[in-house]
Amino acid sequence: MSNQQLNDTLKNVRWLVLDVDGVLTDGKLYFDNNGNELKTFNTLDGHGIKMLQSSGVRVAIITGRRSNVVERRAHDLGISKLIQGREDKFVALQELLAEEPCRLEDIAYIGDDYPDLLVMTKIGCPIAPPNAAPPVQERALWVTDARGGEGTVREACDRIMMAQGTFDAALAPYIGEK
């Protein structure tokens, strides 16, 4: 896909839906001696999500695991649509869209593993980090430069805003412009 074709697709994105492990995190599972799960999130991703939401694009998380850490991160980022503990991610997406309708072709989804494939084949803009499983990368319209947990979500957020012409306005407060 050419850059222009990708930008044309990103112009129409109304929802960015994210997987967690391998996308918002590096995909590793960390547990302490008490069995508590630990996750690390990239602050660049978080700020990109906030900027994207401010530009008018909705953000949701659908993940196969359940984690209080993910719930807290979603809350901190203002993501109200969080669906956890679901391997049937396309069914979960349909439930989300029943509450807040959007055309499937106007959805971007970032996934990295096999449970993400069905969603990625049904929506308009499937995106994968370079550390995604090869079948996932093969089905993505775009493979980001940044790896999962290392800025892949920020890269996608920035690119969506650039395609939609909202990036300069989102960046303006940080460079002293109004």
C-alpha positions as CSV (number, residue, x, y, z in Angstrom):
1,M,0.0,0.0,0.0
2,S,1.3,3.4,-0.9
3,N,1.7,6.2,1.6
4,Q,-1.1,8.1,-0.1
5,Q,-3.5,5.1,0.1
6,L,-2.7,4.6,3.8
7,N,-3.3,8.3,4.4
8,D,-6.6,8.2,2.6
9,T,-7.6,5.2,4.8
10,L,-6.4,7.0,8.0
11,K,-8.4,10.1,7.1
12,N,-11.6,8.2,7.8
13,V,-10.6,6.7,11.1
14,R,-13.2,7.4,13.8
15,W,-12.1,4.7,16.3
16,L,-8.6,3.4,17.2
17,V,-9.0,0.1,19.0
18,L,-6.0,-1.3,20.8
19,D,-4.8,-4.7,22.1
20,V,-2.7,-4.5,25.2
21,D,0.1,-7.1,25.5
22,G,2.5,-6.6,22.6
23,V,0.9,-3.3,21.6
24,L,0.6,-1.0,24.7
25,T,3.3,-3.2,26.4
26,D,6.3,-5.1,25.2
27,G,4.3,-8.3,25.3
28,K,6.2,-9.8,28.3
29,L,4.2,-10.8,31.4
30,Y,5.8,-9.8,34.7
31,F,4.8,-11.2,38.1
32,D,6.1,-10.4,41.5
33,N,6.7,-13.0,44.2
34,N,3.1,-12.5,45.4
35,G,1.7,-13.3,42.0
36,N,0.8,-9.7,41.2
37,E,1.0,-8.8,37.5
38,L,3.1,-5.9,36.5
39,K,3.1,-4.1,33.2
40,T,5.1,-1.3,31.8
41,F,3.5,1.3,29.5
42,N,5.2,3.9,27.2
43,T,4.4,7.5,28.1
44,L,4.7,8.5,24.5
45,D,1.9,6.1,23.7
46,G,-0.2,7.6,26.5
47,H,0.3,11.1,25.4
48,G,-0.4,10.2,21.8
49,I,-3.7,8.6,22.9
50,K,-4.7,11.8,24.8
51,M,-3.9,14.0,21.8
52,L,-5.8,11.7,19.4
53,Q,-8.9,11.7,21.6
54,S,-8.7,15.5,21.8
55,S,-8.7,15.6,18.0
56,G,-12.0,13.7,18.0
57,V,-11.0,10.1,17.4
58,R,-12.3,7.7,19.9
59,V,-10.0,5.1,21.5
60,A,-11.0,1.7,22.9
61,I,-9.1,-1.3,24.4
62,I,-10.0,-4.9,23.8
63,T,-7.7,-7.4,25.5
64,G,-7.7,-11.1,26.2
65,R,-6.4,-10.8,29.7
66,R,-7.9,-9.2,32.7
67,S,-5.7,-6.8,34.7
68,N,-6.3,-4.1,37.3
69,V,-3.2,-2.4,35.9
70,V,-4.9,-2.1,32.4
71,E,-8.0,-0.7,34.0
72,R,-6.0,1.9,35.8
73,R,-4.1,2.8,32.7
74,A,-7.3,3.2,30.6
75,H,-8.8,5.4,33.3
76,D,-5.7,7.6,33.5
77,L,-5.8,8.1,29.7
78,G,-9.5,8.8,29.6
79,I,-10.4,5.6,27.7
80,S,-13.9,4.7,28.8
81,K,-14.3,1.8,26.4
82,L,-12.3,-1.1,27.9
83,I,-13.2,-4.7,27.3
84,Q,-11.0,-7.2,29.1
85,G,-10.9,-11.0,29.3
86,R,-12.1,-11.5,25.8
87,E,-10.4,-13.8,23.3
88,D,-13.4,-13.3,20.9
89,K,-12.3,-9.8,20.0
90,F,-14.5,-9.3,17.0
91,V,-17.6,-10.2,19.1
92,A,-16.3,-7.7,21.7
93,L,-15.9,-5.1,18.9
94,Q,-19.4,-5.7,17.7
95,E,-20.7,-5.1,21.3
96,L,-18.8,-1.9,21.5
97,L,-20.3,-0.7,18.1
98,A,-23.8,-1.7,19.2
99,E,-23.4,1.0,21.9
100,E,-21.6,3.5,19.7
101,P,-22.1,2.8,16.0
102,C,-19.3,3.2,13.5
103,R,-18.7,1.7,10.2
104,L,-16.1,-1.1,10.3
105,E,-14.1,0.6,7.5
106,D,-13.7,3.6,9.8
107,I,-11.9,1.6,12.5
108,A,-8.1,1.3,12.9
109,Y,-7.0,-1.6,15.1
110,I,-3.5,-2.3,16.4
111,G,-2.8,-6.0,17.1
112,D,0.1,-8.3,17.4
113,D,-1.0,-11.9,17.7
114,Y,-3.5,-14.5,16.4
115,P,-6.5,-13.5,18.6
116,D,-6.3,-10.1,16.8
117,L,-6.6,-11.5,13.3
118,L,-10.3,-11.7,12.9
119,V,-10.8,-8.1,13.9
120,M,-7.9,-7.1,11.6
121,T,-9.5,-8.8,8.6
122,K,-12.9,-7.1,9.2
123,I,-12.0,-3.4,9.8
124,G,-10.7,-0.7,7.5
125,C,-7.2,-0.1,8.9
126,P,-5.4,-3.0,10.5
127,I,-2.0,-2.0,12.0
128,A,0.7,-4.1,13.5
129,P,4.0,-3.4,15.3
130,P,7.1,-5.0,13.8
131,N,7.3,-7.5,16.7
132,A,3.9,-8.9,15.8
133,A,3.5,-12.5,14.6
134,P,4.2,-12.8,10.9
135,P,0.6,-13.7,9.9
136,V,-0.5,-10.5,11.7
137,Q,2.1,-8.4,9.9
138,E,1.0,-9.9,6.6
139,R,-2.6,-8.9,7.1
140,A,-1.8,-5.3,8.3
141,L,-2.1,-2.4,6.0
142,W,0.7,-0.8,7.9
143,V,3.5,-2.1,10.1
144,T,4.8,0.6,12.3
145,D,8.5,1.3,12.8
146,A,8.2,1.3,16.6
147,R,7.8,-1.9,18.5
148,G,4.9,-2.7,20.8
149,G,5.4,-1.0,24.1
150,E,8.0,1.2,22.6
151,G,5.9,3.8,20.8
152,T,3.9,1.9,18.2
153,V,0.7,3.5,19.5
154,R,2.1,7.0,19.4
155,E,3.3,6.5,15.9
156,A,-0.2,5.4,14.8
157,C,-1.8,8.3,16.7
158,D,0.5,10.9,15.1
159,R,0.0,9.4,11.7
160,I,-3.8,9.4,12.0
161,M,-3.8,13.1,13.1
162,M,-1.5,14.0,10.3
163,A,-3.7,12.3,7.8
164,Q,-6.8,14.0,9.2
165,G,-5.1,17.4,9.3
166,T,-5.3,17.7,13.1
167,F,-1.7,17.1,14.1
168,D,-0.5,20.7,13.9
169,A,-3.4,21.9,16.1
170,A,-2.7,19.1,18.6
171,L,1.0,20.0,18.7
172,A,0.6,23.8,18.8
173,P,0.3,24.2,22.6
174,Y,3.6,22.4,23.1
175,I,5.5,24.8,20.8
176,G,4.0,28.0,22.1
177,E,1.2,28.4,19.5
178,K,-2.5,28.6,20.2
